[in-house]
Amino acid sequence: MKHTNWMLAAIAATTLSACAGGEVLLTGEREELRGQETVTELPSETRAIRLAGQTSNASWTHRIGTPKYRVSHPALSAAPTLAWSSVIGEGEKRSQRIATDPVIADGRIFTIDSTATLTATSTAGARLWSVDMTPSGDKSNEASGGGLALGNGKLFVTTGFGRLMAVEPASGEVLWEQRLGGVGNGAPTVFGNLVYLVSGDNLAWALNTDTGRIEWQLSSSPDVTNLQVPSAPAVTDKFAIFAFGSGEIQTAFRKGGLRFWDAGIQGQRTGRALSTIGDISGDPVVVGKSVYVANHSGRLVSLDIDTGKRNWTVEEGALSPVWPAGGSLFLVNEQNQLVRLDAATGETIWAKRLPDFVKDKPRRQVRRHAHYGPVIAGGRLVLASSDGVLRSFDPASGELLRSTALPDGAASNPIVAGNTLYVVNKKGELLAFR
């Protein structure tokens, strides 16, 4: 015991002596702990691609994961320019954002602004009607986000206030409303007489399109890292495929809701803080017998639709649904790179860096540019970006072909219909490029 006390006294004396003598400064060059990321050479192979023929589609009613609604190759000019812009409501603010892709049918484009205002705009840019979707007793600036889908003669709207509503497209009249248990940031998918969606509390819903009556539900594990992205279920004649914030994928029989198989997307790209968010940010996309789905933290998988068996996994996150075309997958990954993969193997064919941080200096690298899409239209790969540029790339090589000014920067994925590209900007305007 005496020996131990002597040792403790010696340590205390040494510590006090060091404090009394001031801080000891080590010699050598001071460097940032974070520093610049190592710049590595990206794959860059030019590989021929055969695209489907261009289609002069008149509508774009859903996110692209469901084959029934996906337009493989919409027609668009190789050099589209801004034809008109129309105000749809409030733009993005510090605590509010626009997170809803537009949809179009029967000459009406539907949008949601940052304060839950639903607007219908004509293809000439005229406002047809506008409705505030904020529930009674709430304030419009208390929630943002939501999703849109058109089907069975109705417009289906989810909102950040936890509502799913069926709306009459010609007038904006609300036909019925269903309260959800969590926020309604997920976009709906209409198939047959049911509308499917995932709410923010990790609950999958199937509701009757005529009445809003709940037909069946599925639940997933809870999580605390949901993103405000309007991901949508993918639906086929047989299955409904849901993606949850926990990284879980559930597939159920479309009509009865009997769960058929589950899969999980785990893993992350190391060394990046954003990799701790495991939410599904790349909606399930069905192509033939494969389902492609990606999380936010750096994993993209191909699953067999009949069994849930994994075909391949690659270390690529996706911030929007992958775009399938000509045996390839195109995506913007979580590192702000535009990437082309072989759909059969997951092999990277090429990858191109996109503008990333708004500020170049490491200490100021807080905000990042957002890149929406891609879509293949007019024979080109098109991206709409928050830095105020609409970019077109060669799908075969990934080379940048054209840059067009996009006033006030993109805030939604672009859609293409009637030889026109539509995108919502951060100011709260719908832009049309032809």
Disulfide bonds with the S-S distance in Angstrom:
none
